[in-house]
Amino acid sequence: MELNDKQLLILKTAEKLFAEFGYDGTSVRQISNEARVNVAMISYYFGSKEKLLEALMIYRLKDFKVQVENIMNTKKNYFEKLDAFVEMMIKRVHKNRQVYKIVNFEYSSGARNISFETYENYKKDNFKIVENFVSNGQKEGIFSTNVNTHLIIPTILGTYFHFHFNQQFYQNLLQLKNKTEVDHYIHNTLTTHIQQTIKGLLTYEK
C-alpha cells in the first residue's frame, strides 16, 4: 500500500521523536502536535502507537530495498557495487542509529503487541538481493564460493554498532575531538575498513 503525504509526515515525525525521546518517552499526542495533525488522524491511519512503529519499520525496510536495488542495477563492476552498498548502509544506519536501536530492542524483546511478519518478509527480501548479487559474482568467478552470504549484512552492522556503542572509548583512543571528527571517521576510515573486510571475505581463498 502506498503512503499518502499525511501518513509519511506522521511516520517521519514519529521517527524523529522516537530517536530523540525513545519509544516509551514519546506519546501519540506529542507526535500529533509536532506533525500538526489531529490525534484522530493518527488513530485512523495507524490505530495505535505500536502499529505506528510497525508501519515505520516496514516503511524504512521498503526504502532500503529500493536503494539496494538501485545500486545493484547500475553498470558498476561487482566491487564498485559492493563499496556503494556498504557506504549506503553505514550512512543509513548512522543517520538513523537511535531508531535502529529502538526497532532492534522491540524486535528482540517481544514485549509489545507488534506483528513482525511483514517486517521479517522485507528483511528476507533484502537478504535475498544480496544473496543473488553474491551468487552471480560466484558464477562469474569473481567471488569465493566459500562464503556465508547471510552473515554479510550482520558483519557490516555489527562492526558499525561495536564502534557506536563504544564511541567514547574510540573517541579517546583515536583522539577525535568532537562529533564532526567522529562522523568524518565513520564515513571515511570506518566505512573503508568495512568495505575492505567484506571484499576480503568474498575473495579470500577462491
C-alpha positions in Angstrom: 0.0 0.0 0.0 1.3 3.4 -1.0 1.5 6.0 1.8 0.0 9.4 1.3 1.6 12.7 2.3 -0.1 12.8 5.7 0.9 9.3 6.5 4.5 10.0 5.5 4.5 13.2 7.6 3.3 11.2 10.7 5.8 8.4 10.2 8.8 10.8 9.8 7.6 12.9 12.8 7.3 9.7 14.9 10.8 8.6 13.8 12.3 11.9 14.8 10.6 11.9 18.2 11.4 8.2 18.9 15.0 8.9 18.1 15.0 11.9 20.5 12.9 10.7 23.4 12.7 6.9 22.9 9.7 4.9 22.1 8.3 4.9 25.7 9.2 8.6 26.1 7.1 9.6 23.1 3.3 9.9 23.2 0.8 10.0 20.3 -0.1 13.5 21.5 3.5 14.6 21.0 3.6 13.2 17.5 0.3 14.9 16.6 1.5 18.3 18.0 4.8 18.1 16.2 3.3 17.0 12.9 0.4 19.4 13.4 -2.2 16.8 12.7 -5.2 15.6 14.7 -4.7 12.7 17.1 -7.7 11.1 15.5 -5.9 11.2 12.2 -3.0 9.1 13.6 -5.6 6.7 15.1 -7.4 6.5 11.7 -4.2 5.7 9.7 -2.3 3.6 12.2 -4.6 2.6 15.0 -2.1 2.8 17.9 1.5 3.7 18.7 2.6 0.1 18.4 1.0 -0.1 14.9 2.7 3.2 14.1 6.1 1.7 15.0 5.3 -1.3 13.0 4.5 0.8 9.9 7.7 2.8 10.4 9.8 -0.4 10.4 8.2 -1.6 7.2 8.5 1.9 5.5 12.2 2.0 6.2 12.8 -1.5 5.0 11.0 -0.8 1.8 13.1 2.3 1.3 16.2 0.3 2.0 15.2 -2.3 -0.6 14.8 0.4 -3.3 18.2 1.8 -2.5 19.9 -1.6 -2.7 18.2 -2.4 -6.0 19.3 0.9 -7.4 22.9 0.1 -6.6 22.7 -3.4 -8.0 21.1 -2.2 -11.2 23.9 0.2 -12.0 26.6 -0.6 -14.6 29.3 -0.5 -12.0 31.5 -3.6 -11.5 31.0 -6.0 -8.6 33.5 -4.4 -6.3 32.2 -0.9 -7.0 28.7 -2.1 -6.3 29.9 -3.7 -3.1 31.6 -0.5 -1.9 28.5 1.5 -2.8 26.3 -0.9 -0.8 28.5 -0.8 2.3 28.7 3.0 2.1 24.9 3.3 1.7 24.3 1.0 4.7 26.7 2.9 7.0 25.2 6.3 6.0 21.7 5.0 6.7 22.4 3.3 10.0 24.5 6.2 11.3 21.9 8.8 10.4 19.0 6.7 12.0 21.0 4.9 14.7 18.7 5.8 17.5 15.7 4.4 15.7 17.6 1.3 14.7 18.3 0.7 18.4 14.6 1.1 19.2 13.5 -1.2 16.4 16.0 -3.9 17.3 15.2 -3.7 21.0 11.4 -4.0 20.3 12.1 -6.9 17.9 14.3 -8.8 20.3 12.2 -8.2 23.4 8.8 -9.3 22.1 7.2 -7.4 24.9 4.7 -5.4 22.7 1.8 -6.3 20.6 3.6 -5.8 17.3 3.4 -8.1 14.3 6.9 -8.6 12.8 5.7 -10.9 10.0 5.8 -8.2 7.3 9.0 -6.7 8.7 10.7 -10.1 8.6 9.5 -10.7 5.0 11.0 -7.4 3.9 14.3 -8.3 5.6 14.3 -11.7 3.9 13.8 -9.9 0.5 16.7 -7.6 1.3 18.9 -10.6 2.2 17.8 -12.3 -1.0 19.0 -9.4 -3.1 22.5 -9.6 -1.5 22.5 -13.4 -1.9 21.7 -13.1 -5.6 24.3 -10.5 -6.1 27.0 -12.7 -4.5 25.7 -15.8 -6.3 26.1 -14.1 -9.6 29.6 -13.0 -8.7 30.4 -16.6 -7.8 29.2 -17.8 -11.1 31.4 -15.4 -12.9 34.4 -16.5 -10.8 34.8 -13.1 -9.1 33.7 -14.1 -5.6 34.7 -17.1 -3.5 32.3 -20.0 -3.3 33.1 -20.4 0.4 31.0 -17.5 1.7 28.2 -17.3 4.2 26.1 -14.7 2.5 23.6 -14.5 5.4 26.4 -13.0 7.5 27.4 -10.2 5.2 24.8 -7.7 6.5 25.4 -8.6 10.2 29.1 -8.2 9.7 28.6 -4.7 8.3 26.1 -3.7 11.0 28.0 -5.5 13.8 31.2 -3.6 13.1 29.4 -0.2 12.9 27.4 -0.8 16.2 30.5 -2.0 18.0 32.1 1.3 17.2 28.9 3.2 18.1 28.3 1.5 21.4 32.0 2.1 22.4 32.2 5.5 20.8 33.6 7.2 23.9 36.5 4.7 24.1 37.3 5.1 20.4 37.0 8.8 20.6 39.6 8.9 23.3 41.8 6.2 21.6 41.7 8.0 18.2 41.8 11.5 19.7 38.6 12.5 17.9 37.8 15.9 19.4 34.1 16.4 18.5 31.0 15.0 16.7 32.3 16.3 13.4 35.5 14.4 13.6 33.6 11.2 14.8 31.3 11.5 11.8 34.2 12.0 9.4 35.9 9.0 10.8 32.8 6.8 10.4 32.1 7.9 6.9 35.7 7.5 5.8 38.0 5.3 7.8 35.4 3.0 9.3 33.5 2.7 6.1 36.7 1.9 4.1 37.6 -0.7 6.7 34.3 -2.4 6.4 34.4 -2.3 2.6 37.8 -3.9 2.7 36.6 -6.5 5.2 33.6 -7.5 3.1 35.7 -7.7 -0.1 38.2 -9.8 1.7 35.5 -12.2 2.9 34.2 -12.5 -0.6 37.5 -13.0 -2.4 39.7 -14.9 0.1 40.7 -18.4 -0.8 38.7 -18.9 -4.0 
